[in-house]
């Protein structure tokens, strides 16, 4: 082995490997290599391949080729394909260090074609350029070499300047490709770690959200079993509708990552009711004065939620406020408290409002029994419970029977 050219003009390129031909059974994936490193969270790609492997059973041929490249690279030599395979599988001389392989065809033990055939299922041929060195210049031999995976075929006798230029250019190409691949792999690893951390934070947020909501349900006057069941049904309906919208109305629906938070926030839609009326009056017809007071519960609920620092920390606040303030607004502007109309009503509030109406119709009240799901859907479609976005109503009807079976029959 020799030391070559100190001021290497190809210093930014990987070591080039020239293979002459041979058969081998190496699988590159047999060992996992690591070509990059990270410093202070920043991806740093390092390529230090500075060797050319010359594979030829003739000492004279190896010496001639070595002299051509010794001013630019260190040289590793092998007398046949099997020796070359051993070198390629060695961490000291393998893909970590070898930039190119110059490969003879006719050799004992393992020839050049056999070596290439042994490497065809590995990554070595993609990471290291192989050059076939041969005296054969017929079209069939050249085509066979390319088919076996060599990057180029070099015919004897050699033109030193031409060979150095061809090999140097391809080495530079391979190094650029290798560095790009390494960078992509490193960046993919960084992004995967970030995504995992985001998922962990989301899980923590959801756990905290559930704790906050349970606490609110406990301290308010609406903490009865019946009200808790109503909350759970609203959440189930909201989640089912939103997931259906995410698939069939993606340009309008919230992202899938938001749905779990919205479902949690839906439990707080009527938190203001605890501040405006007692629970017994909720299940009987309201007098006019009580009706006016009841219509203020979205505003009162929002005022209460805005004081909940714990809720803000969970990431639920914006969703909870939109739902609490607007779930009684209606598409035609006949809702309350602000009389919002059409798309001025946030979609998530419309969804919770629709879920709230549907569940109310399916619930027993002191002044009437529960309606069937079929009857409830008819009433909603006729606008007897206020108007809803026609597109939203259409999507809801697509899955209403499925949701009914899943939530009310299970």
Buried (B, 14 or more C-beta within 10 A) or exposed (E): EEEBBEEBEBEEBBBBBBBBBBBBBBBBEEEEEEBBEEEEEEBEBEBEBBBBBBBBBEEEBBBBBBEBBBBBBBBBBBBBBBBBBBBBBBEEBBBBBBBBBBBBBBBEEBBBBBBBBBBEEBEBBBBBBBBBBBEBEEEEBBEBBEEBBBBBBBBEEBEEEEBBEBBBBBBBBBBBEBBEBBBEBBEEEBEEEEEEEEEEEBEEBBEBBEEBBEEBBEEBEBBEEEBBEBBEBBBBBBBBBBBBBBEBBEEBBBEEEBBBBBBBBBBBBBBBBBBBBEBEBBEEEBEEEBEEBBBBBBBBBBEBBBEBEBBBEBBBBEBBBBBBBBBBBBBEBEBBBBEBBEEEBBBBBBBBBBBBBBBBBBBEEEEEEBBEBEEBBEBBBEBEBBBBBEEBBEBBEEBBEEBBEEBBEE
